[in-house]
């Protein structure tokens, strides 16, 4: 699998990634394309595509959390046709290698923490790939009903990232979200 990473908006790459994004997230969970474009153009976001045999098999939208030297995986999805074949693990391994090459300490994600089979399966994937649940804090966004918790993966066991509390991690993620997803008034629909 080849990892393609763009720090600038690439409409041709997005066109190839978008079907995987749509397969991975129901309509009510997707951000509009103009908001994603803004995240990359103005908010410090990155587009990542995992290309296998010439096709986009996985995608992610990430951002740097500079203050804690971590990569936030904000959206990640694997094409339905290649799920349960190790593609998610290979793509995540490529993102880990990319983040480490950028001089970061690790990766932060947020997961839905309502107790159900789907959320348990998702959490299990992350745990099998070395992520640790930050149990001290449950975050409740005002615009979505589901509660969330943070998970972290450190590139080194001595990384300060492992000592962070959940509330501070969500403040960092919130800072990225505010920068990345705020669309200027003149560009709103």
Secondary structure, DSSP 8 states (H G I E B T S, - for coil): -EEEEESS--HHHHHHHHHHHHHHS-GGG---HHHHHHHHHTS-EEEEEEEETTEEEEEEEEEEEGGGTEEEEEEEEE-GGGTTTTHHHHHHHHHHHHHHHTT--EEEEEEE-SSSHHHHHHHHHHHHTT-EE-TT--EE-SS-SSEEEEEEEESSTT-GGGG--HHHHHHHHHHHHHHHH---GGG--
